[in-house]
Amino acid sequence: MDSLSKHIIQPLLNDGPLSVLFLKDDDIMLRVIKKSNNMDLKVGSMQHIKHHIQSEPATAIELEAAIASIEDELEPVIPSLPAHRTLVTSELLFQKIAGIASDKDVSNFKVDDVERLFNCLADVAYGTPAKLLGIPENREFAAGLLFLRELMHHANFSTITLLNSTS
């Protein structure tokens, strides 16, 4: 998160407040950046999500339990988000998820892309081989994708802008 320089974030702020998704150790955080102030919100925990996902690939029951826990953590935070919602990240995990969903360079990952990838994960949970769908079977991928899906859906983010952290 700290590697995002002002010359990257500042132009995006011209369209209104930003919600920057980042990982701080095990915590999933949103830094709401406004022209006048910033606010950090803990919106989840990767370990807490992975606690519900014990199998590789995840089972349908594990996915449902993880989704319920993510929703419980997001619910109290969403009212603190600005009405204008722009989501950005430079986190490698979310960039990898976007890369799996698209064979081209992705800088704006749409909620429909996330939903399509989630449907693949659900298909794997019900028995379709992950290799056939081109997605990983590991818990990290499942936890990251589930969190991103629930965040975008419940907080009404239509896209996530992926920033190169080395810019």
C-alpha positions as CSV (number, residue, x, y, z in Angstrom):
1,M,0.0,0.0,0.0
2,D,2.7,2.5,0.9
3,S,4.3,1.9,-2.4
4,L,1.5,3.7,-4.1
5,S,2.9,7.1,-4.9
6,K,1.0,10.4,-4.8
7,H,1.4,10.8,-8.6
8,I,-0.6,7.6,-9.1
9,I,-3.4,8.3,-6.5
10,Q,-3.7,12.0,-7.0
11,P,-5.2,12.0,-10.5
12,L,-7.7,9.4,-9.5
13,L,-8.9,11.6,-6.6
14,N,-10.2,14.2,-9.1
15,D,-13.2,11.9,-9.7
16,G,-13.9,11.7,-5.9
17,P,-12.9,9.6,-2.9
18,L,-11.0,6.4,-3.4
19,S,-11.2,3.2,-1.5
20,V,-7.7,1.5,-1.7
21,L,-7.8,-2.2,-1.0
22,F,-4.7,-3.6,0.7
23,L,-3.4,-6.3,2.9
24,K,-1.7,-5.4,6.2
25,D,-0.2,-8.7,7.5
26,D,-3.3,-10.9,7.8
27,D,-5.8,-8.0,7.8
28,I,-7.8,-6.9,4.7
29,M,-8.0,-3.1,4.8
30,L,-9.7,-0.3,2.9
31,R,-8.0,3.1,3.0
32,V,-10.6,5.7,2.2
33,I,-8.8,8.6,0.7
34,K,-10.5,12.0,0.3
35,K,-8.9,15.2,-0.6
36,S,-9.3,16.4,3.0
37,N,-8.5,13.2,5.0
38,N,-7.9,9.5,5.0
39,M,-9.5,6.7,7.0
40,D,-8.3,3.1,7.4
41,L,-11.0,0.4,7.8
42,K,-10.4,-3.2,8.6
43,V,-12.8,-5.1,6.4
44,G,-11.7,-8.7,7.0
45,S,-9.0,-11.2,7.7
46,M,-7.5,-13.7,5.2
47,Q,-6.9,-16.2,8.0
48,H,-10.5,-15.9,9.1
49,I,-11.7,-16.6,5.6
50,K,-9.2,-19.5,5.1
51,H,-10.4,-21.0,8.4
52,H,-13.6,-21.8,6.6
53,I,-11.8,-23.2,3.6
54,Q,-9.9,-26.3,4.6
55,S,-10.0,-28.3,1.4
56,E,-8.1,-27.7,-1.9
57,P,-10.2,-27.3,-3.9
58,A,-12.8,-25.8,-1.6
59,T,-16.1,-27.5,-1.1
60,A,-19.5,-25.9,-1.6
61,I,-20.1,-25.9,2.1
62,E,-16.8,-24.3,2.8
63,L,-17.5,-21.6,0.2
64,E,-20.9,-20.9,1.8
65,A,-19.4,-20.6,5.3
66,A,-16.6,-18.3,4.1
67,I,-19.1,-16.1,2.3
68,A,-21.3,-15.8,5.4
69,S,-18.3,-14.8,7.5
70,I,-17.1,-12.2,4.9
71,E,-20.6,-10.7,4.8
72,D,-20.6,-10.5,8.6
73,E,-17.3,-8.6,8.6
74,L,-18.3,-6.2,5.8
75,E,-21.8,-5.3,7.0
76,P,-20.8,-2.9,9.7
77,V,-18.1,-1.2,7.6
78,I,-20.1,-0.5,4.4
79,P,-21.9,2.6,5.9
80,S,-18.5,4.2,6.5
81,L,-17.7,4.2,2.8
82,P,-18.3,7.3,0.7
83,A,-21.3,7.4,-1.5
84,H,-19.1,7.8,-4.6
85,R,-17.3,4.4,-4.6
86,T,-14.0,3.9,-6.6
87,L,-12.0,0.9,-5.7
88,V,-8.3,0.5,-6.4
89,T,-5.5,-1.9,-5.4
90,S,-1.9,-2.7,-6.1
91,E,-2.0,-6.0,-4.1
92,L,-0.5,-8.8,-6.0
93,L,-3.2,-11.3,-4.9
94,F,-5.9,-9.3,-6.6
95,Q,-3.8,-8.7,-9.6
96,K,-3.3,-12.4,-10.0
97,I,-7.0,-13.0,-9.7
98,A,-7.7,-10.5,-12.4
99,G,-5.0,-12.1,-14.6
100,I,-6.6,-15.5,-14.2
101,A,-9.9,-14.1,-15.4
102,S,-8.4,-12.4,-18.5
103,D,-5.6,-13.4,-20.9
104,K,-4.9,-9.7,-21.6
105,D,-3.5,-6.9,-19.5
106,V,-6.2,-5.9,-17.1
107,S,-6.3,-2.5,-15.4
108,N,-10.0,-2.3,-14.7
109,F,-11.5,-5.6,-13.4
110,K,-15.3,-5.5,-13.6
111,V,-17.7,-7.0,-11.1
112,D,-19.0,-9.2,-14.0
113,D,-15.5,-10.6,-14.4
114,V,-15.3,-11.4,-10.7
115,E,-18.7,-13.0,-10.8
116,R,-17.7,-15.1,-13.8
117,L,-14.6,-16.3,-12.0
118,F,-16.6,-17.0,-8.9
119,N,-18.9,-19.2,-10.9
120,C,-15.9,-21.2,-12.1
121,L,-14.8,-21.6,-8.4
122,A,-18.3,-22.8,-7.6
123,D,-18.2,-25.3,-10.5
124,V,-15.0,-26.6,-9.1
125,A,-16.6,-27.0,-5.6
126,Y,-19.2,-29.1,-7.3
127,G,-16.7,-31.4,-9.0
128,T,-15.5,-29.8,-12.2
129,P,-11.7,-30.1,-12.4
130,A,-10.0,-26.8,-11.7
131,K,-7.5,-27.3,-14.5
132,L,-10.3,-27.6,-17.0
133,L,-11.5,-24.1,-16.0
134,G,-7.9,-22.7,-15.7
135,I,-8.2,-21.7,-12.0
136,P,-6.0,-22.6,-9.0
137,E,-7.3,-25.0,-6.4
138,N,-5.5,-23.3,-3.5
139,R,-7.1,-21.6,-0.4
140,E,-5.4,-18.3,-1.0
141,F,-7.0,-17.9,-4.4
142,A,-10.4,-19.0,-3.1
143,A,-10.2,-16.7,-0.1
144,G,-9.1,-13.7,-2.2
145,L,-11.7,-14.2,-4.9
146,L,-14.5,-14.7,-2.4
147,F,-13.6,-11.6,-0.5
148,L,-13.3,-9.5,-3.7
149,R,-16.7,-10.8,-4.9
150,E,-18.4,-10.0,-1.6
151,L,-16.8,-6.6,-1.3
152,M,-17.7,-5.5,-4.8
153,H,-21.2,-6.9,-4.5
154,H,-22.2,-5.6,-1.1
155,A,-20.4,-2.2,-1.3
156,N,-21.6,-1.5,-4.9
157,F,-18.2,-1.3,-6.5
158,S,-18.7,-1.9,-10.3
159,T,-14.9,-2.1,-11.0
160,I,-11.6,-2.4,-9.3
161,T,-8.7,-0.5,-10.8
162,L,-5.5,-2.4,-10.6
163,L,-2.5,-0.3,-10.1
164,N,1.1,-1.4,-10.8
165,S,2.8,-1.0,-7.4
166,T,6.1,-0.3,-9.1
167,S,4.8,2.7,-11.1
